Amino acid sequence: MGHIVKLVDGHMVYDGLLSSKEKASIDDILHALQEEIPTIEADMKAEYGQGVWYKYNLGLFLGSLLEKYEISVSERRRFWDEIKHFATKEERKRDEGANSVTRSFYQQCYILSQQDKDVVEKLTWRQWQDILDRVGNREDERIFQWLKRFTKKIREDDWREFEKALNLYLKGKDTSVFETEELFAIYDSIMLMSIKWREQFKVFSTEHPKSAKIKSKGKWSKKYYALCFNKKKEQHSQVVTEEMCYEAFAELM
C-alpha cells in the first residue's frame, strides 16, 4: 500500500507527502474496503453466527486483502485500524491497545485463519483470544499440534487456568530444547494441574463456604501452580504429577 491513512481529530490524514494520483489511489482502496467489509462481515455472521468460524473465515478474507494491497508486516496494525475506523459497521468494545498488533481483532482473525481447521474447532473464540493475546504462550507453535490431539473442546475455566499456569511456567524457559513428545507431556501436566485445581477448589468451596480464600481465588491459584512447579523441581521430575497437585493444594488450602 505504501502510504497509510489515519484519523486525526476525526479527519482523514495521509501519512507522508503524496501526489494527487497517490491520494486518489488510496481513496479508491478505502472506498473498496467500505463497500466490501460490511457486506463480508454481515454475510459471514449470517452463515456462521458470532463464533469461531465467523472469525476464521473473516481472517481468510483479510489475508486476501493483505496480499491484494501489498500490506507489509510493519503496516498491518495501521491497516487493521483503517478497516476499523473507515470500513466496518461493527462496534468493538474490547480494548485493542494503541500500538500492539497482537491485540487487534482483525490481526487475531487473520492469525486464526492460518491454523488447521482441526485445531480451530478445539477452542471457542474467547479461548483463542486468550492464547492470541499472550505471544509467549504461542511462541512455540507446537502448542497448536498439541491442541489438535484433543478429542473434544476444552472447558472455558480449564483453559483460563491452563493459560495462567503456562504463562508462569514459560518465564525464562526455551521450549525449543524439548522434543515434541516431551513438550506435549509438559502441556499435558499443566492441563492436569488446571483440572485438579478446579476440582479441588470446588470441594474446598463447599466445605469452607466462609473462607476468605474463595474471594481471592486467582491469587491462590497462582500460588498453587508455583508450588506444583517447585515440587516438580525438588523431585527432579520433568512433569507435574497428580500426586504433586494434591500435595500442593493440601499445603496451601
Rosetta constraint file for C-alpha pairs under 8 A:
AtomPair CA 1 CA 26 HARMONIC 7.88 0.50
AtomPair CA 1 CA 69 HARMONIC 5.41 0.50
AtomPair CA 1 CA 70 HARMONIC 5.56 0.50
AtomPair CA 1 CA 71 HARMONIC 5.65 0.50
AtomPair CA 2 CA 71 HARMONIC 7.82 0.50
AtomPair CA 3 CA 14 HARMONIC 7.02 0.50
AtomPair CA 3 CA 15 HARMONIC 5.72 0.50
AtomPair CA 3 CA 16 HARMONIC 6.89 0.50
AtomPair CA 3 CA 26 HARMONIC 7.90 0.50
AtomPair CA 4 CA 14 HARMONIC 6.34 0.50
AtomPair CA 4 CA 15 HARMONIC 5.50 0.50
AtomPair CA 4 CA 75 HARMONIC 7.72 0.50
AtomPair CA 4 CA 78 HARMONIC 6.99 0.50
AtomPair CA 4 CA 79 HARMONIC 7.06 0.50
AtomPair CA 5 CA 12 HARMONIC 6.64 0.50
AtomPair CA 5 CA 13 HARMONIC 5.72 0.50
AtomPair CA 5 CA 14 HARMONIC 4.74 0.50
AtomPair CA 5 CA 15 HARMONIC 5.89 0.50
AtomPair CA 5 CA 78 HARMONIC 7.91 0.50
AtomPair CA 5 CA 82 HARMONIC 6.77 0.50
AtomPair CA 6 CA 12 HARMONIC 5.82 0.50
AtomPair CA 6 CA 13 HARMONIC 5.43 0.50
AtomPair CA 6 CA 14 HARMONIC 6.64 0.50
AtomPair CA 6 CA 15 HARMONIC 7.41 0.50
AtomPair CA 6 CA 78 HARMONIC 7.69 0.50
AtomPair CA 6 CA 81 HARMONIC 7.97 0.50
AtomPair CA 6 CA 82 HARMONIC 6.71 0.50
AtomPair CA 7 CA 11 HARMONIC 5.34 0.50
AtomPair CA 7 CA 12 HARMONIC 4.83 0.50
AtomPair CA 7 CA 13 HARMONIC 6.03 0.50
AtomPair CA 7 CA 85 HARMONIC 7.79 0.50
AtomPair CA 8 CA 12 HARMONIC 6.46 0.50
AtomPair CA 8 CA 13 HARMONIC 6.57 0.50
AtomPair CA 14 CA 18 HARMONIC 7.53 0.50
AtomPair CA 14 CA 23 HARMONIC 7.79 0.50
AtomPair CA 18 CA 22 HARMONIC 5.72 0.50
AtomPair CA 18 CA 23 HARMONIC 6.19 0.50
AtomPair CA 19 CA 23 HARMONIC 6.26 0.50
AtomPair CA 20 CA 24 HARMONIC 6.13 0.50
AtomPair CA 21 CA 25 HARMONIC 6.26 0.50
AtomPair CA 22 CA 26 HARMONIC 6.34 0.50
AtomPair CA 23 CA 27 HARMONIC 6.07 0.50
AtomPair CA 24 CA 28 HARMONIC 6.20 0.50
AtomPair CA 25 CA 29 HARMONIC 6.48 0.50
AtomPair CA 26 CA 30 HARMONIC 6.23 0.50
AtomPair CA 27 CA 31 HARMONIC 6.03 0.50
AtomPair CA 28 CA 32 HARMONIC 6.14 0.50
AtomPair CA 29 CA 33 HARMONIC 6.22 0.50
AtomPair CA 30 CA 34 HARMONIC 6.12 0.50
AtomPair CA 30 CA 86 HARMONIC 7.29 0.50
AtomPair CA 30 CA 87 HARMONIC 7.46 0.50
AtomPair CA 31 CA 35 HARMONIC 6.28 0.50
AtomPair CA 32 CA 36 HARMONIC 6.03 0.50
AtomPair CA 33 CA 37 HARMONIC 5.55 0.50
AtomPair CA 33 CA 83 HARMONIC 7.08 0.50
AtomPair CA 33 CA 87 HARMONIC 5.72 0.50
AtomPair CA 34 CA 38 HARMONIC 6.89 0.50
AtomPair CA 34 CA 83 HARMONIC 7.98 0.50
AtomPair CA 34 CA 86 HARMONIC 6.68 0.50
AtomPair CA 34 CA 87 HARMONIC 4.18 0.50
AtomPair CA 34 CA 88 HARMONIC 7.02 0.50
AtomPair CA 35 CA 39 HARMONIC 7.02 0.50
AtomPair CA 35 CA 87 HARMONIC 7.56 0.50
AtomPair CA 36 CA 40 HARMONIC 6.03 0.50
AtomPair CA 37 CA 41 HARMONIC 5.99 0.50
AtomPair CA 37 CA 83 HARMONIC 7.80 0.50
AtomPair CA 37 CA 87 HARMONIC 6.10 0.50
AtomPair CA 37 CA 88 HARMONIC 5.87 0.50
AtomPair CA 38 CA 42 HARMONIC 6.01 0.50
AtomPair CA 38 CA 87 HARMONIC 6.90 0.50
AtomPair CA 38 CA 88 HARMONIC 5.39 0.50
AtomPair CA 38 CA 89 HARMONIC 6.00 0.50
AtomPair CA 38 CA 90 HARMONIC 7.99 0.50
AtomPair CA 39 CA 43 HARMONIC 6.04 0.50
AtomPair CA 40 CA 44 HARMONIC 6.05 0.50
AtomPair CA 40 CA 58 HARMONIC 7.69 0.50
AtomPair CA 41 CA 45 HARMONIC 5.98 0.50
AtomPair CA 41 CA 58 HARMONIC 7.09 0.50
AtomPair CA 42 CA 46 HARMONIC 6.12 0.50
AtomPair CA 43 CA 47 HARMONIC 6.32 0.50
AtomPair CA 44 CA 48 HARMONIC 5.80 0.50
AtomPair CA 44 CA 49 HARMONIC 7.39 0.50
AtomPair CA 44 CA 54 HARMONIC 5.77 0.50
AtomPair CA 44 CA 57 HARMONIC 7.43 0.50
AtomPair CA 44 CA 58 HARMONIC 7.25 0.50
AtomPair CA 45 CA 49 HARMONIC 4.61 0.50
AtomPair CA 45 CA 50 HARMONIC 5.97 0.50
AtomPair CA 45 CA 54 HARMONIC 5.98 0.50
AtomPair CA 47 CA 54 HARMONIC 7.84 0.50
AtomPair CA 48 CA 53 HARMONIC 6.01 0.50
AtomPair CA 48 CA 54 HARMONIC 5.13 0.50
AtomPair CA 49 CA 54 HARMONIC 6.41 0.50
AtomPair CA 50 CA 54 HARMONIC 6.09 0.50
AtomPair CA 50 CA 55 HARMONIC 7.82 0.50
AtomPair CA 51 CA 55 HARMONIC 6.90 0.50
AtomPair CA 51 CA 124 HARMONIC 7.11 0.50
AtomPair CA 51 CA 125 HARMONIC 6.15 0.50
AtomPair CA 52 CA 56 HARMONIC 6.11 0.50
AtomPair CA 52 CA 120 HARMONIC 7.52 0.50
AtomPair CA 52 CA 121 HARMONIC 7.58 0.50
AtomPair CA 52 CA 123 HARMONIC 7.99 0.50
AtomPair CA 52 CA 124 HARMONIC 5.92 0.50
AtomPair CA 52 CA 125 HARMONIC 4.80 0.50
AtomPair CA 53 CA 57 HARMONIC 6.08 0.50
AtomPair CA 54 CA 58 HARMONIC 6.05 0.50
AtomPair CA 55 CA 59 HARMONIC 6.01 0.50
AtomPair CA 55 CA 109 HARMONIC 5.17 0.50
AtomPair CA 55 CA 112 HARMONIC 7.53 0.50
AtomPair CA 55 CA 113 HARMONIC 7.84 0.50
AtomPair CA 55 CA 125 HARMONIC 7.81 0.50
AtomPair CA 56 CA 60 HARMONIC 6.54 0.50
AtomPair CA 56 CA 109 HARMONIC 5.82 0.50
AtomPair CA 56 CA 110 HARMONIC 7.30 0.50
AtomPair CA 56 CA 112 HARMONIC 5.70 0.50
AtomPair CA 56 CA 113 HARMONIC 4.74 0.50
AtomPair CA 56 CA 120 HARMONIC 7.92 0.50
AtomPair CA 57 CA 61 HARMONIC 6.53 0.50
AtomPair CA 57 CA 113 HARMONIC 6.68 0.50
AtomPair CA 58 CA 62 HARMONIC 6.23 0.50
AtomPair CA 58 CA 109 HARMONIC 6.51 0.50
AtomPair CA 58 CA 110 HARMONIC 7.51 0.50
AtomPair CA 58 CA 113 HARMONIC 7.92 0.50
AtomPair CA 59 CA 63 HARMONIC 6.12 0.50
AtomPair CA 59 CA 106 HARMONIC 7.06 0.50
AtomPair CA 59 CA 107 HARMONIC 7.86 0.50
AtomPair CA 59 CA 108 HARMONIC 7.82 0.50
AtomPair CA 59 CA 109 HARMONIC 4.40 0.50
AtomPair CA 59 CA 110 HARMONIC 3.89 0.50
AtomPair CA 59 CA 111 HARMONIC 7.14 0.50
AtomPair CA 59 CA 112 HARMONIC 6.74 0.50
AtomPair CA 59 CA 113 HARMONIC 5.04 0.50
AtomPair CA 60 CA 64 HARMONIC 6.59 0.50
AtomPair CA 60 CA 110 HARMONIC 6.44 0.50
AtomPair CA 60 CA 113 HARMONIC 5.48 0.50
AtomPair CA 60 CA 114 HARMONIC 7.89 0.50
AtomPair CA 61 CA 65 HARMONIC 6.62 0.50
AtomPair CA 62 CA 66 HARMONIC 6.43 0.50
AtomPair CA 62 CA 106 HARMONIC 7.53 0.50
AtomPair CA 62 CA 110 HARMONIC 6.27 0.50
AtomPair CA 63 CA 67 HARMONIC 6.53 0.50
AtomPair CA 63 CA 110 HARMONIC 6.20 0.50
AtomPair CA 64 CA 68 HARMONIC 5.97 0.50
AtomPair CA 65 CA 69 HARMONIC 5.91 0.50
AtomPair CA 65 CA 70 HARMONIC 7.92 0.50
AtomPair CA 66 CA 70 HARMONIC 5.63 0.50
AtomPair CA 66 CA 71 HARMONIC 4.94 0.50
AtomPair CA 66 CA 72 HARMONIC 7.67 0.50
AtomPair CA 67 CA 71 HARMONIC 6.67 0.50
AtomPair CA 71 CA 75 HARMONIC 6.08 0.50
AtomPair CA 71 CA 76 HARMONIC 6.41 0.50
AtomPair CA 71 CA 79 HARMONIC 7.61 0.50
AtomPair CA 72 CA 76 HARMONIC 6.42 0.50
AtomPair CA 75 CA 79 HARMONIC 6.16 0.50
AtomPair CA 76 CA 80 HARMONIC 6.09 0.50
AtomPair CA 76 CA 101 HARMONIC 7.25 0.50
AtomPair CA 76 CA 107 HARMONIC 7.77 0.50
AtomPair CA 77 CA 81 HARMONIC 6.27 0.50
AtomPair CA 77 CA 99 HARMONIC 7.15 0.50
AtomPair CA 77 CA 100 HARMONIC 7.29 0.50
AtomPair CA 77 CA 101 HARMONIC 4.96 0.50
AtomPair CA 77 CA 104 HARMONIC 7.15 0.50
AtomPair CA 77 CA 107 HARMONIC 7.50 0.50
AtomPair CA 78 CA 82 HARMONIC 6.19 0.50
AtomPair CA 79 CA 83 HARMONIC 6.49 0.50
AtomPair CA 80 CA 84 HARMONIC 6.24 0.50
AtomPair CA 80 CA 104 HARMONIC 7.27 0.50
AtomPair CA 80 CA 106 HARMONIC 6.02 0.50
AtomPair CA 80 CA 107 HARMONIC 7.11 0.50
AtomPair CA 81 CA 85 HARMONIC 5.98 0.50
AtomPair CA 82 CA 86 HARMONIC 5.59 0.50
AtomPair CA 82 CA 87 HARMONIC 7.26 0.50
AtomPair CA 83 CA 87 HARMONIC 4.79 0.50
AtomPair CA 83 CA 88 HARMONIC 6.06 0.50
AtomPair CA 84 CA 88 HARMONIC 5.50 0.50
AtomPair CA 96 CA 100 HARMONIC 7.82 0.50
AtomPair CA 96 CA 103 HARMONIC 4.98 0.50
AtomPair CA 96 CA 104 HARMONIC 5.25 0.50
AtomPair CA 96 CA 105 HARMONIC 7.21 0.50
AtomPair CA 97 CA 103 HARMONIC 6.73 0.50
AtomPair CA 97 CA 104 HARMONIC 7.72 0.50
AtomPair CA 100 CA 104 HARMONIC 7.36 0.50
AtomPair CA 101 CA 107 HARMONIC 6.57 0.50
AtomPair CA 102 CA 107 HARMONIC 6.46 0.50
AtomPair CA 102 CA 108 HARMONIC 6.69 0.50
AtomPair CA 102 CA 132 HARMONIC 6.76 0.50
AtomPair CA 102 CA 133 HARMONIC 6.06 0.50
AtomPair CA 102 CA 135 HARMONIC 7.59 0.50
AtomPair CA 103 CA 107 HARMONIC 7.37 0.50
AtomPair CA 103 CA 108 HARMONIC 6.97 0.50
AtomPair CA 103 CA 132 HARMONIC 7.50 0.50
AtomPair CA 103 CA 133 HARMONIC 5.73 0.50
AtomPair CA 104 CA 108 HARMONIC 6.22 0.50
AtomPair CA 105 CA 109 HARMONIC 6.29 0.50
AtomPair CA 106 CA 110 HARMONIC 6.17 0.50
AtomPair CA 107 CA 111 HARMONIC 6.16 0.50
AtomPair CA 108 CA 112 HARMONIC 6.04 0.50
AtomPair CA 108 CA 129 HARMONIC 7.37 0.50
AtomPair CA 108 CA 132 HARMONIC 6.47 0.50
AtomPair CA 109 CA 113 HARMONIC 6.25 0.50
AtomPair CA 110 CA 114 HARMONIC 6.75 0.50
AtomPair CA 111 CA 115 HARMONIC 7.24 0.50
AtomPair CA 112 CA 120 HARMONIC 7.17 0.50
AtomPair CA 112 CA 128 HARMONIC 7.92 0.50
AtomPair CA 115 CA 119 HARMONIC 6.58 0.50
AtomPair CA 115 CA 120 HARMONIC 6.52 0.50
AtomPair CA 115 CA 144 HARMONIC 7.81 0.50
AtomPair CA 116 CA 120 HARMONIC 6.39 0.50
AtomPair CA 117 CA 121 HARMONIC 6.32 0.50
AtomPair CA 118 CA 122 HARMONIC 7.13 0.50
AtomPair CA 118 CA 148 HARMONIC 5.98 0.50
AtomPair CA 119 CA 123 HARMONIC 7.75 0.50
AtomPair CA 119 CA 144 HARMONIC 6.43 0.50
AtomPair CA 119 CA 145 HARMONIC 7.50 0.50
AtomPair CA 119 CA 147 HARMONIC 6.06 0.50
AtomPair CA 119 CA 148 HARMONIC 4.78 0.50
AtomPair CA 121 CA 153 HARMONIC 7.27 0.50
AtomPair CA 122 CA 147 HARMONIC 6.90 0.50
AtomPair CA 122 CA 148 HARMONIC 7.20 0.50
AtomPair CA 122 CA 150 HARMONIC 7.15 0.50
AtomPair CA 122 CA 152 HARMONIC 6.35 0.50
AtomPair CA 122 CA 153 HARMONIC 4.52 0.50
AtomPair CA 122 CA 154 HARMONIC 6.57 0.50
AtomPair CA 123 CA 127 HARMONIC 5.67 0.50
AtomPair CA 123 CA 128 HARMONIC 6.19 0.50
AtomPair CA 123 CA 153 HARMONIC 5.84 0.50
AtomPair CA 123 CA 154 HARMONIC 6.38 0.50
AtomPair CA 124 CA 128 HARMONIC 6.25 0.50
AtomPair CA 124 CA 153 HARMONIC 8.00 0.50
AtomPair CA 125 CA 129 HARMONIC 6.17 0.50
AtomPair CA 126 CA 130 HARMONIC 6.51 0.50
AtomPair CA 127 CA 131 HARMONIC 6.74 0.50
AtomPair CA 127 CA 156 HARMONIC 6.82 0.50
AtomPair CA 127 CA 159 HARMONIC 6.87 0.50
AtomPair CA 127 CA 160 HARMONIC 7.48 0.50
AtomPair CA 128 CA 132 HARMONIC 6.00 0.50
AtomPair CA 129 CA 133 HARMONIC 5.78 0.50
AtomPair CA 130 CA 134 HARMONIC 6.65 0.50
AtomPair CA 130 CA 160 HARMONIC 7.49 0.50
AtomPair CA 130 CA 163 HARMONIC 7.32 0.50
AtomPair CA 131 CA 135 HARMONIC 7.27 0.50
AtomPair CA 131 CA 137 HARMONIC 6.41 0.50
AtomPair CA 131 CA 138 HARMONIC 6.49 0.50
AtomPair CA 131 CA 163 HARMONIC 7.19 0.50
AtomPair CA 132 CA 138 HARMONIC 7.28 0.50
AtomPair CA 134 CA 138 HARMONIC 7.03 0.50
AtomPair CA 135 CA 139 HARMONIC 5.84 0.50
AtomPair CA 136 CA 140 HARMONIC 7.93 0.50
AtomPair CA 136 CA 167 HARMONIC 7.32 0.50
AtomPair CA 136 CA 170 HARMONIC 7.48 0.50
AtomPair CA 137 CA 163 HARMONIC 7.40 0.50
AtomPair CA 137 CA 166 HARMONIC 6.80 0.50
AtomPair CA 137 CA 167 HARMONIC 6.15 0.50
AtomPair CA 137 CA 170 HARMONIC 7.41 0.50
AtomPair CA 138 CA 143 HARMONIC 6.51 0.50
AtomPair CA 140 CA 175 HARMONIC 6.94 0.50
AtomPair CA 140 CA 176 HARMONIC 7.30 0.50
AtomPair CA 141 CA 145 HARMONIC 7.53 0.50
AtomPair CA 142 CA 146 HARMONIC 6.34 0.50
AtomPair CA 142 CA 180 HARMONIC 7.42 0.50
AtomPair CA 143 CA 147 HARMONIC 6.24 0.50
AtomPair CA 143 CA 184 HARMONIC 7.92 0.50
AtomPair CA 144 CA 148 HARMONIC 6.31 0.50
AtomPair CA 145 CA 149 HARMONIC 6.95 0.50
AtomPair CA 146 CA 150 HARMONIC 7.62 0.50
AtomPair CA 146 CA 184 HARMONIC 6.18 0.50
AtomPair CA 146 CA 187 HARMONIC 7.86 0.50
AtomPair CA 150 CA 154 HARMONIC 7.95 0.50
AtomPair CA 154 CA 158 HARMONIC 6.99 0.50
AtomPair CA 154 CA 159 HARMONIC 6.46 0.50
AtomPair CA 155 CA 159 HARMONIC 6.11 0.50
AtomPair CA 156 CA 160 HARMONIC 6.32 0.50
AtomPair CA 157 CA 161 HARMONIC 6.37 0.50
AtomPair CA 157 CA 198 HARMONIC 7.98 0.50
AtomPair CA 158 CA 162 HARMONIC 6.02 0.50
AtomPair CA 158 CA 191 HARMONIC 7.39 0.50
AtomPair CA 158 CA 194 HARMONIC 5.76 0.50
AtomPair CA 158 CA 195 HARMONIC 5.90 0.50
AtomPair CA 158 CA 198 HARMONIC 7.31 0.50
AtomPair CA 159 CA 163 HARMONIC 6.11 0.50
AtomPair CA 159 CA 191 HARMONIC 7.92 0.50
AtomPair CA 159 CA 194 HARMONIC 7.87 0.50
AtomPair CA 160 CA 164 HARMONIC 6.30 0.50
AtomPair CA 161 CA 165 HARMONIC 6.11 0.50
AtomPair CA 161 CA 194 HARMONIC 5.39 0.50
AtomPair CA 162 CA 166 HARMONIC 5.87 0.50
AtomPair CA 162 CA 190 HARMONIC 6.29 0.50
AtomPair CA 162 CA 191 HARMONIC 5.51 0.50
AtomPair CA 162 CA 193 HARMONIC 7.83 0.50
AtomPair CA 162 CA 194 HARMONIC 5.49 0.50
AtomPair CA 163 CA 167 HARMONIC 6.03 0.50
AtomPair CA 164 CA 168 HARMONIC 6.48 0.50
AtomPair CA 164 CA 222 HARMONIC 7.70 0.50
AtomPair CA 165 CA 169 HARMONIC 6.19 0.50
AtomPair CA 165 CA 190 HARMONIC 6.67 0.50
AtomPair CA 165 CA 194 HARMONIC 7.51 0.50
AtomPair CA 165 CA 222 HARMONIC 7.26 0.50
AtomPair CA 165 CA 225 HARMONIC 6.07 0.50
AtomPair CA 166 CA 170 HARMONIC 6.07 0.50
AtomPair CA 166 CA 187 HARMONIC 7.89 0.50
AtomPair CA 166 CA 190 HARMONIC 6.74 0.50
AtomPair CA 167 CA 171 HARMONIC 6.73 0.50
AtomPair CA 168 CA 225 HARMONIC 7.92 0.50
AtomPair CA 168 CA 226 HARMONIC 7.62 0.50
AtomPair CA 169 CA 173 HARMONIC 7.47 0.50
AtomPair CA 169 CA 229 HARMONIC 7.68 0.50
AtomPair CA 170 CA 174 HARMONIC 7.60 0.50
AtomPair CA 170 CA 175 HARMONIC 7.97 0.50
AtomPair CA 175 CA 183 HARMONIC 7.27 0.50
AtomPair CA 178 CA 182 HARMONIC 5.79 0.50
AtomPair CA 178 CA 183 HARMONIC 5.70 0.50
AtomPair CA 179 CA 183 HARMONIC 6.23 0.50
AtomPair CA 180 CA 184 HARMONIC 6.14 0.50
AtomPair CA 181 CA 185 HARMONIC 6.13 0.50
AtomPair CA 182 CA 186 HARMONIC 6.45 0.50
AtomPair CA 183 CA 187 HARMONIC 6.31 0.50
AtomPair CA 184 CA 188 HARMONIC 6.04 0.50
AtomPair CA 185 CA 189 HARMONIC 6.19 0.50
AtomPair CA 185 CA 239 HARMONIC 7.01 0.50
AtomPair CA 186 CA 190 HARMONIC 6.28 0.50
AtomPair CA 186 CA 238 HARMONIC 7.34 0.50
AtomPair CA 186 CA 239 HARMONIC 5.54 0.50
AtomPair CA 186 CA 240 HARMONIC 7.78 0.50
AtomPair CA 187 CA 191 HARMONIC 6.23 0.50
AtomPair CA 188 CA 192 HARMONIC 6.15 0.50
AtomPair CA 189 CA 193 HARMONIC 6.23 0.50
AtomPair CA 189 CA 239 HARMONIC 5.89 0.50
AtomPair CA 189 CA 240 HARMONIC 5.45 0.50
AtomPair CA 189 CA 241 HARMONIC 6.70 0.50
AtomPair CA 190 CA 194 HARMONIC 6.35 0.50
AtomPair CA 190 CA 240 HARMONIC 7.16 0.50
AtomPair CA 191 CA 195 HARMONIC 6.26 0.50
AtomPair CA 192 CA 196 HARMONIC 6.09 0.50
AtomPair CA 192 CA 242 HARMONIC 7.20 0.50
AtomPair CA 193 CA 197 HARMONIC 6.07 0.50
AtomPair CA 193 CA 225 HARMONIC 7.29 0.50
AtomPair CA 193 CA 228 HARMONIC 7.90 0.50
AtomPair CA 193 CA 240 HARMONIC 7.42 0.50
AtomPair CA 193 CA 242 HARMONIC 7.48 0.50
AtomPair CA 193 CA 245 HARMONIC 6.09 0.50
AtomPair CA 194 CA 198 HARMONIC 6.41 0.50
AtomPair CA 195 CA 199 HARMONIC 6.23 0.50
AtomPair CA 196 CA 200 HARMONIC 5.89 0.50
AtomPair CA 196 CA 242 HARMONIC 7.80 0.50
AtomPair CA 196 CA 245 HARMONIC 6.68 0.50
AtomPair CA 196 CA 246 HARMONIC 7.72 0.50
AtomPair CA 197 CA 201 HARMONIC 5.82 0.50
AtomPair CA 197 CA 221 HARMONIC 7.25 0.50
AtomPair CA 197 CA 224 HARMONIC 7.95 0.50
AtomPair CA 197 CA 245 HARMONIC 7.69 0.50
AtomPair CA 197 CA 249 HARMONIC 7.57 0.50
AtomPair CA 198 CA 202 HARMONIC 6.14 0.50
AtomPair CA 199 CA 203 HARMONIC 6.65 0.50
AtomPair CA 200 CA 204 HARMONIC 6.14 0.50
AtomPair CA 200 CA 249 HARMONIC 7.57 0.50
AtomPair CA 201 CA 205 HARMONIC 5.98 0.50
AtomPair CA 202 CA 206 HARMONIC 6.39 0.50
AtomPair CA 203 CA 207 HARMONIC 6.22 0.50
AtomPair CA 204 CA 208 HARMONIC 5.78 0.50
AtomPair CA 204 CA 209 HARMONIC 7.83 0.50
AtomPair CA 204 CA 253 HARMONIC 7.97 0.50
AtomPair CA 205 CA 209 HARMONIC 5.11 0.50
AtomPair CA 205 CA 211 HARMONIC 7.70 0.50
AtomPair CA 205 CA 214 HARMONIC 6.62 0.50
AtomPair CA 209 CA 214 HARMONIC 7.68 0.50
AtomPair CA 210 CA 214 HARMONIC 7.82 0.50
AtomPair CA 211 CA 215 HARMONIC 7.98 0.50
AtomPair CA 212 CA 216 HARMONIC 6.97 0.50
AtomPair CA 213 CA 217 HARMONIC 5.99 0.50
AtomPair CA 213 CA 220 HARMONIC 7.18 0.50
AtomPair CA 216 CA 220 HARMONIC 6.62 0.50
AtomPair CA 217 CA 221 HARMONIC 6.11 0.50
AtomPair CA 218 CA 222 HARMONIC 6.48 0.50
AtomPair CA 219 CA 223 HARMONIC 6.56 0.50
AtomPair CA 220 CA 224 HARMONIC 6.07 0.50
AtomPair CA 220 CA 252 HARMONIC 7.97 0.50
AtomPair CA 221 CA 225 HARMONIC 6.26 0.50
AtomPair CA 222 CA 226 HARMONIC 6.17 0.50
AtomPair CA 223 CA 227 HARMONIC 6.10 0.50
AtomPair CA 223 CA 252 HARMONIC 7.88 0.50
AtomPair CA 224 CA 228 HARMONIC 6.17 0.50
AtomPair CA 224 CA 248 HARMONIC 6.12 0.50
AtomPair CA 224 CA 249 HARMONIC 6.26 0.50
AtomPair CA 224 CA 252 HARMONIC 6.98 0.50
AtomPair CA 225 CA 229 HARMONIC 6.25 0.50
AtomPair CA 226 CA 230 HARMONIC 6.21 0.50
AtomPair CA 227 CA 231 HARMONIC 6.19 0.50
AtomPair CA 227 CA 248 HARMONIC 5.89 0.50
AtomPair CA 228 CA 232 HARMONIC 6.30 0.50
AtomPair CA 228 CA 240 HARMONIC 6.55 0.50
AtomPair CA 228 CA 244 HARMONIC 6.05 0.50
AtomPair CA 228 CA 245 HARMONIC 6.10 0.50
AtomPair CA 228 CA 248 HARMONIC 5.80 0.50
AtomPair CA 229 CA 233 HARMONIC 6.28 0.50
AtomPair CA 229 CA 240 HARMONIC 6.78 0.50
AtomPair CA 230 CA 234 HARMONIC 6.12 0.50
AtomPair CA 231 CA 235 HARMONIC 6.06 0.50
AtomPair CA 231 CA 240 HARMONIC 7.77 0.50
AtomPair CA 231 CA 244 HARMONIC 6.58 0.50
AtomPair CA 231 CA 248 HARMONIC 7.96 0.50
AtomPair CA 232 CA 236 HARMONIC 6.06 0.50
AtomPair CA 232 CA 237 HARMONIC 5.12 0.50
AtomPair CA 232 CA 238 HARMONIC 6.92 0.50
AtomPair CA 232 CA 239 HARMONIC 6.40 0.50
AtomPair CA 232 CA 240 HARMONIC 5.50 0.50
AtomPair CA 232 CA 241 HARMONIC 7.93 0.50
AtomPair CA 232 CA 244 HARMONIC 7.50 0.50
AtomPair CA 233 CA 237 HARMONIC 6.30 0.50
AtomPair CA 233 CA 238 HARMONIC 7.96 0.50
AtomPair CA 240 CA 244 HARMONIC 6.30 0.50
AtomPair CA 240 CA 245 HARMONIC 7.32 0.50
AtomPair CA 241 CA 245 HARMONIC 6.53 0.50
AtomPair CA 242 CA 246 HARMONIC 6.49 0.50
AtomPair CA 243 CA 247 HARMONIC 6.18 0.50
AtomPair CA 244 CA 248 HARMONIC 5.98 0.50
AtomPair CA 245 CA 249 HARMONIC 6.21 0.50
AtomPair CA 246 CA 250 HARMONIC 6.13 0.50
AtomPair CA 247 CA 251 HARMONIC 6.19 0.50
AtomPair CA 248 CA 252 HARMONIC 6.26 0.50
AtomPair CA 249 CA 253 HARMONIC 5.79 0.50
